[in-house]
């Protein structure tokens, strides 16, 4: 069927409810809109679903959600995992409650037990819960940091991490095999509860999660001495972080915490922000206003599903609040965790710091300082979570810390995904520790730069929506493979890694070696002087992403070099 046929089917087939059919009748004659809603099925990728809420095969709705769930159910049944069950969490986005309940009832109709949180919960708590309950899988209904019109569906496996190869491909195949909406099994909630298939979880998991977080504290004395005077402003950006973040800080003794009142309560429209993403400076407008009024030391923001943390720290010399990139906050936490572990003689001989290929290379310097091995993985925190599983299976390393540039990190192994709740805890603990030594977090960040070098990184995302956009993204990567770049701005290309082809080509010698990582549509340019660029399509949004980094002798020099590299990379794409 072409998109017109699918549109007509959705408008007329009684399997689709009247509200859905009415929504579609309203766009009759809007050819471009119809095409965008039906030109493809919303892709169930390696992380699940993500898309705009609305009627159509290329939208997030109860039909695309239950189709994905039926495919997952078929896979679980083949694994004999019905009794183990599936844990389900959801965030504050529009339709999250309904999508999560429909997913649970679809699984129940397939004989699979579910454990659904009673109200919204952070993504990392879902990762914790499914392992705590011994589930075979987990589902989180969230679109993370995407704009308000989006929602999503992420799948986790029994190790607590998002699905990776080969399970991702196997589950995708099962989802794609569900071609008839009439084949989707559903059950009424009352029947599911009566049969013990639909179970509700909440406070007991919260309590266990909190206990695990508090075990990770390294400097309780520093917290005791300075927590009262450390002024913290926090915003959950209308998401799931509000209760767990405030609780863990309160139970550790941080008493001077102020929450941005306008952004405290859940709101699927995210009415105070256009884009609920702590990577976006605009998301901090209200928090920074409150920080100025209260003379706060730290300003923190978590995204709607509380797996990403954004940070501003006060520069006491200028009075300004300095924004930290995801690399900066991740590296600061890494330096804190490793240095204090060394002080306490708690650094293992086989310790590992795990980072993604597009995250700052400063991690190499930090790891070397503390005798820790750096392990690089593809972009996506699921690959960091996967390494924890490998470490446990082989005993090769002890996981110490993992981070990615997109504002996500993980202290501990209680979860297998990035955890902004534990990141807030670790950062505030670090702030208390350095405050005892007369340092702010910005002071400490400058000390880290002085110690390891002035690394700066940036990301340019170009949105290309619709059919034409998807084709253009693929063409950009294809063209860059066809004619490999020899120079980017002032930098000569030293080597090109093509993760799709699993090759690393040294330009000077022509030597080709494998990358050693799974295949992925990613090009990575190693440049002279420790600079680099990386190009990849987004796995969750209609964007092509250009990552880049430099290393210089001062902050000013690093910022200038980065701007030049960014301009050169952008020009190439034009």
C-alpha positions in Angstrom: 0.0 0.0 0.0 1.2 3.5 -0.7 0.6 6.3 1.7 -2.7 7.3 0.2 -4.1 3.8 0.6 -2.9 3.6 4.2 -4.6 7.0 4.9 -7.9 5.8 3.5 -7.7 2.6 5.5 -7.1 4.5 8.8 -10.0 6.8 7.9 -12.5 4.0 7.3 -11.5 0.8 9.1 -13.5 0.4 12.4 -10.4 -1.1 14.1 -9.3 2.5 14.5 -11.4 4.5 17.0 -13.6 7.4 16.0 -11.2 10.1 17.5 -8.4 8.8 15.3 -10.6 8.7 12.2 -11.9 12.2 12.9 -8.4 13.6 13.3 -7.4 12.2 9.9 -10.6 13.4 8.2 -9.6 16.9 9.3 -6.4 16.8 7.2 -8.2 15.7 4.0 -6.7 17.6 1.0 -3.4 18.3 2.9 -1.3 16.1 0.7 2.1 16.9 2.3 0.7 16.2 5.8 -0.9 13.0 4.8 2.3 11.8 3.1 4.4 12.7 6.2 2.0 10.7 8.5 1.8 7.6 6.2 4.9 7.4 4.0 6.5 4.9 6.3 5.8 3.0 9.5 7.3 4.8 12.5 10.6 3.0 12.7 11.3 0.7 15.7 15.0 1.3 15.9 17.6 -0.1 18.1 16.3 1.9 21.0 12.6 1.6 20.3 10.2 4.2 19.0 10.2 8.0 19.0 8.0 10.4 17.0 5.4 13.1 17.0 2.1 12.3 18.7 -0.8 11.9 16.3 -2.8 9.6 14.1 -0.9 7.7 11.3 1.7 5.0 10.8 4.5 7.5 11.2 3.2 8.8 14.5 3.2 7.9 18.2 -0.3 6.6 19.0 -1.9 3.7 20.8 -1.8 1.6 17.6 1.9 2.1 16.8 2.7 1.5 20.5 0.7 -1.7 20.8 2.1 -2.9 17.5 5.6 -2.6 18.9 4.5 -4.2 22.1 2.9 -7.2 20.3 6.3 -7.7 18.5 8.1 -7.5 21.9 5.6 -9.9 23.4 6.2 -12.4 20.6 9.9 -12.2 21.3 9.5 -12.6 25.0 7.3 -15.7 24.6 9.9 -17.3 22.4 12.4 -16.7 25.2 10.1 -18.2 27.7 10.1 -15.0 29.7 6.4 -14.7 30.5 6.7 -15.3 34.2 9.7 -13.0 34.7 7.6 -10.2 33.4 8.2 -6.7 32.2 8.7 -3.5 34.2 7.1 -0.3 32.8 7.7 3.3 33.6 6.5 6.6 32.0 7.3 10.3 32.2 5.2 13.5 32.3 4.6 13.8 28.5 1.2 13.9 26.9 -0.2 10.4 26.3 2.5 8.7 28.5 0.0 7.4 31.0 -2.2 5.9 28.2 0.6 4.5 26.2 2.1 2.8 29.3 -1.2 1.2 30.3 -1.9 0.0 26.7 1.6 -1.5 26.5 1.0 -3.3 29.8 -2.4 -4.7 28.8 -1.0 -5.9 25.4 1.7 -7.8 27.3 -0.9 -9.1 29.7 -3.1 -10.4 26.9 -0.1 -12.4 25.7 0.3 -14.0 29.1 3.2 -11.8 30.3 3.2 -10.3 33.8 3.8 -6.5 34.0 5.0 -4.3 36.9 3.8 -0.7 36.1 4.8 2.2 38.2 1.8 3.9 39.8 2.9 7.4 38.6 5.7 9.0 36.6 9.3 7.8 37.4 12.8 8.5 35.9 14.2 6.3 33.2 17.2 5.2 35.4 14.8 4.0 38.1 13.2 1.7 35.5 16.6 0.3 34.7 17.1 -0.3 38.4 13.6 -1.7 38.9 13.6 -4.4 36.2 16.8 -5.9 37.6 15.6 -5.6 41.2 12.4 -7.5 40.2 14.2 -10.0 38.0 12.2 -9.0 34.9 13.2 -10.1 31.4 12.6 -6.7 29.9 11.5 -3.1 30.7 9.7 -0.4 28.8 9.9 3.4 29.4 7.4 5.7 27.7 9.4 8.9 27.1 10.8 11.1 24.4 13.5 12.2 26.7 14.5 15.8 25.9 12.6 16.1 22.6 10.1 19.0 22.1 6.5 18.7 23.6 4.9 17.2 20.5 7.0 14.0 20.8 6.7 10.9 22.7 8.7 7.6 22.6 9.0 4.0 23.7 12.4 2.6 24.9 13.0 -1.1 25.4 15.4 -2.5 28.0 16.6 -6.1 28.5 17.2 -8.1 31.7 20.7 -6.7 32.3 19.0 -3.3 32.7 20.5 -1.7 29.6 18.7 -0.7 26.4 18.7 -3.5 23.9 21.9 -4.0 21.8 23.0 -6.5 19.1 21.9 -9.1 18.4 18.7 -8.8 20.5 17.9 -5.4 19.0 17.8 -6.9 15.5 15.8 -9.9 16.7 13.2 -7.8 18.4 13.0 -5.3 15.5 12.3 -8.3 13.2 9.4 -9.5 15.5 8.0 -5.9 15.5 8.2 -5.6 11.7 6.5 -9.0 11.4 3.3 -7.6 13.0 1.7 -6.2 9.8 -2.0 -6.4 10.8 -3.4 -4.2 13.6 -6.2 -6.8 14.1 -3.6 -9.3 15.2 -2.6 -7.2 18.3 -3.9 -8.9 21.5 -5.4 -6.7 24.2 -7.0 -7.3 27.6 -9.2 -5.2 29.9 -7.4 -3.9 33.0 -9.8 -5.4 35.5 -9.3 -8.9 34.0 -5.5 -8.5 33.9 -5.5 -7.4 37.6 -7.8 -10.3 38.6 -5.4 -12.8 37.0 -2.4 -11.2 38.7 -0.9 -10.1 35.4 -1.1 -6.3 35.9 0.8 -5.3 39.0 1.4 -1.8 40.3 4.8 -0.8 41.8 5.9 2.4 43.5 7.2 3.3 47.0 9.0 0.0 47.7 11.1 0.4 44.6 11.7 4.1 45.3 13.1 3.2 48.7 15.4 0.5 47.4 16.7 2.8 44.6 17.4 5.6 47.1 19.4 3.2 49.4 21.5 2.1 46.4 22.3 5.7 45.5 23.3 6.7 49.0 25.8 3.7 49.2 27.8 5.5 46.5 28.7 8.6 48.6 32.5 8.9 49.1 32.7 12.1 51.2 30.0 12.1 53.9 32.0 14.3 56.2 32.4 17.0 53.5 28.6 17.0 53.0 28.1 17.2 56.8 30.4 20.2 57.1 29.3 22.2 54.1 25.8 21.1 53.0 24.0 23.8 54.9 25.9 26.6 53.3 25.9 25.2 49.7 23.1 27.0 47.9 21.5 24.9 45.1 18.8 25.9 42.6 17.1 22.9 40.8 14.5 22.6 38.1 13.0 19.3 36.9 11.7 21.1 33.8 8.2 19.7 34.5 9.5 16.1 34.4 10.2 13.1 36.6 13.2 14.3 38.5 11.4 16.5 41.0 10.7 14.0 43.8 13.7 11.7 43.6 16.3 14.5 43.2 14.9 16.4 46.1 14.6 13.3 48.2 18.2 12.1 47.7 19.6 15.6 48.4 17.5 16.0 51.5 18.4 12.6 52.9 22.1 13.3 52.4 21.8 16.5 54.3 21.6 19.2 51.6 19.2 21.6 53.2 19.6 24.7 51.0 17.9 23.5 47.9 15.3 25.7 46.0 13.2 24.3 43.2 12.0 26.6 40.5 8.3 26.8 41.4 7.0 27.4 37.9 8.7 24.2 36.6 8.1 22.0 39.6 4.9 20.1 38.6 4.5 17.7 35.7 3.3 19.3 32.5 3.2 17.5 29.2 3.1 20.7 27.3 6.2 22.0 29.0 4.5 25.4 29.1 7.5 27.4 30.5 10.1 26.1 28.0 9.9 25.7 24.3 12.4 22.7 24.4 12.7 20.8 27.7 16.4 20.0 27.2 19.1 20.9 29.7 21.5 21.2 26.8 19.6 24.3 25.7 20.5 27.5 27.6 16.9 28.8 27.2 15.7 26.0 29.4 17.7 27.6 32.3 16.1 31.1 32.1 13.8 30.8 35.2 16.4 28.8 37.1 19.1 31.4 36.5 16.7 34.1 37.5 16.1 32.4 40.8 19.8 31.8 41.3 20.6 35.5 40.9 17.9 36.3 43.5 19.3 33.8 46.0 23.0 34.0 45.2 23.1 30.3 44.5 26.3 28.3 44.1 24.9 25.7 41.7 22.1 25.7 39.1 20.9 22.2 38.0 18.3 21.0 35.5 17.2 17.5 34.6 15.3 16.6 31.4 11.7 15.1 31.5 12.8 11.5 32.1 15.7 12.5 34.4 18.6 10.8 32.6 20.3 14.0 31.6 21.8 16.8 33.8 22.5 20.4 32.9 24.8 22.5 35.1 25.7 26.1 35.7 28.2 27.0 38.4 28.9 30.4 39.9 32.2 32.1 39.1 32.7 34.0 42.4 35.3 36.3 40.8 32.9 37.7 38.2 29.5 36.8 39.7 28.6 35.1 36.5 27.0 31.7 36.1 29.1 29.5 33.8 27.4 26.8 31.7 29.0 23.4 31.9 28.8 21.2 28.8 28.0 17.5 29.2 31.7 16.8 28.7 32.6 19.3 31.5 30.3 18.0 34.1 31.1 14.4 33.2 34.9 15.0 33.4 34.5 16.9 36.7 32.6 14.0 38.3 35.1 11.5 36.8 38.1 13.5 38.3 36.3 13.7 41.7 35.3 10.0 41.8 38.8 8.7 40.8 40.8 11.2 42.9 38.8 10.5 46.1 38.8 6.8 45.5 42.6 7.1 45.3 42.7 9.0 48.6 40.6 6.3 50.2 42.7 3.6 48.6 39.6 2.2 46.9 40.9 2.2 43.3 40.9 -1.3 41.8 43.8 -2.5 39.7 41.5 -3.3 36.8 39.3 -0.1 36.9 37.6 1.1 33.8 36.2 4.5 32.6 33.8 4.1 29.7 33.1 6.9 27.2 31.5 7.2 23.8 33.6 8.0 20.7 32.2 11.5 20.5 33.0 12.4 24.1 36.0 14.5 25.2 39.4 13.0 24.9 40.4 14.5 28.2 39.1 11.3 29.7 42.3 9.6 28.5 44.4 12.0 30.6 42.3 11.5 33.7 42.3 7.8 33.3 46.1 7.7 32.9 46.6 9.8 36.0 44.7 7.2 38.1 45.9 4.1 36.4 42.5 3.4 34.9 41.7 2.0 31.4 39.6 4.0 29.0 37.1 1.9 26.9 35.5 3.7 24.0 32.1 2.6 22.6 29.7 3.8 19.9 27.4 6.8 20.6 24.5 5.9 22.9 24.6 5.1 26.6 23.3 1.6 25.9 26.8 0.7 24.8 28.2 1.9 28.2 25.6 -0.2 30.0 26.5 -3.2 27.8 30.2 -2.9 28.9 29.1 -3.2 32.6 27.4 -6.6 31.6 30.6 -7.7 29.8 32.7 -6.7 32.9 30.5 -8.8 35.1 30.6 -11.8 32.8 34.3 -11.8 32.2 35.8 -10.2 35.3 38.1 -8.2 33.0 37.4 -4.8 34.6 35.6 -3.1 37.4 33.3 -0.3 36.2 34.1 3.0 37.9 32.4 5.7 35.7 30.8 6.2 32.3 29.8 9.3 30.5 28.7 10.7 27.1 28.9 14.2 25.8 25.1 14.5 25.6 24.8 15.4 29.3 24.6 11.8 30.6 26.7 9.8 33.0 26.5 7.0 35.5 28.2 6.5 38.9 27.7 3.0 40.2 26.0 0.0 38.6 22.6 0.2 40.2 21.3 1.2 36.8 22.6 0.5 33.3 21.6 3.8 31.7 22.6 7.4 32.3 21.1 8.6 35.6 20.6 12.3 36.3 19.5 11.6 39.9 22.8 10.0 40.8 24.6 12.7 38.7 23.0 15.4 40.8 24.0 13.6 44.0 27.6 13.1 42.8 27.9 16.7 41.6 26.6 18.2 44.8 28.8 15.9 46.8 31.8 17.1 44.7 30.7 20.7 45.3 30.7 20.1 49.1 34.1 18.4 48.9 35.7 21.3 47.0 33.9 23.9 49.1 35.6 22.5 52.1 38.9 23.2 50.3 37.8 26.7 49.5 37.0 26.0 45.8 33.9 26.4 43.7 33.1 23.9 41.0 34.2 26.4 38.4 37.5 26.8 40.3 37.9 23.1 40.1 37.0 22.9 36.4 39.8 25.4 35.7 42.2 23.3 37.8 41.3 20.3 35.7 42.0 22.2 32.4 45.3 23.3 33.8 46.2 19.8 34.8 45.1 17.9 31.6 44.9 20.5 28.8 42.3 22.9 27.4 39.8 20.6 25.6 36.7 22.1 24.0 34.0 20.3 22.2 30.8 21.2 20.3 27.9 19.7 18.4 26.1 21.1 15.3 22.8 19.5 14.5 21.0 20.1 11.2 17.3 19.2 11.1 16.1 17.6 7.9 12.4 16.6 8.2 10.3 14.4 6.0 11.1 12.1 3.1 13.4 14.6 1.4 15.2 15.2 4.7 15.9 11.5 5.3 17.2 11.1 1.8 19.5 14.2 2.1 20.9 12.9 5.4 21.9 9.6 3.7 23.3 11.5 0.7 25.6 13.6 3.0 27.1 10.5 4.5 27.4 8.7 1.1 29.1 11.8 -0.5 31.6 12.0 2.4 32.4 8.3 1.9 32.8 8.7 -1.9 35.2 11.6 -1.6 37.0 11.4 1.8 38.1 14.7 3.2 41.8 15.4 3.3 41.6 18.7 5.2 39.0 20.3 7.5 39.6 24.0 8.0 43.3 24.5 9.1 43.6 20.8 10.1 44.9 18.0 8.0 43.0 14.7 8.3 45.4 12.1 9.9 43.0 9.2 9.7 39.4 8.4 8.8 37.4 5.8 10.7 34.3 4.5 8.9 32.3 2.5 11.4 29.9 1.3 8.7 32.8 -0.4 6.9 34.7 -1.2 10.2 37.8 0.5 8.8 40.4 3.0 10.0 42.4 4.5 7.2 45.7 6.3 7.8 45.9 8.8 5.1 49.7 9.2 5.0 50.5 5.4 4.7 47.2 4.0 3.3 47.3 1.5 6.2 43.8 0.1 6.9 42.9 -1.5 10.3 39.5 -2.5 11.8 37.8 -0.1 14.3 36.9 -2.9 16.6 33.4 -1.6 17.2 30.0 -2.7 15.9 28.9 -1.4 12.5 27.3 2.0 12.5 26.6 4.7 10.0 29.4 7.0 11.5 32.4 8.8 10.0 35.1 9.9 12.4 38.0 12.2 11.3 41.2 12.2 13.4 42.9 15.6 12.8 46.3 16.9 13.6 47.1 18.3 17.0 44.5 16.1 18.8 41.5 17.7 17.1 38.7 15.6 15.6 35.3 15.6 13.8 32.6 13.1 13.7 29.4 12.8 11.5 26.4 10.6 12.1 22.6 10.7 11.6 20.5 11.0 14.8 18.9 7.7 15.8 15.9 9.5 17.4 15.3 12.7 15.5 15.4 13.8 11.8 18.9 15.3 12.2 22.4 14.9 11.0 24.9 15.6 13.7 28.4 17.0 13.5 30.6 16.5 16.6 34.0 18.1 17.0 36.7 18.7 19.5 40.1 20.5 19.9 42.9 20.7 22.4 44.9 24.0 22.9 47.1 25.7 25.5 44.4 28.1 26.9 40.7 28.4 27.0 40.7 31.3 24.6 42.8 29.5 22.1 40.6 26.4 22.4 37.4 28.4 21.9 38.8 30.1 18.8 40.1 26.9 17.3 36.7 25.2 17.9 34.8 28.1 16.2 37.1 27.8 13.2 36.6 24.0 13.0 32.8 24.4 13.4 32.7 26.9 10.6 34.8 24.7 8.3 32.6 21.6 9.0 29.4 23.5 8.4 30.7 24.9 5.1 31.5 21.4 3.9 27.9 20.4 4.4 26.6 23.4 2.4 
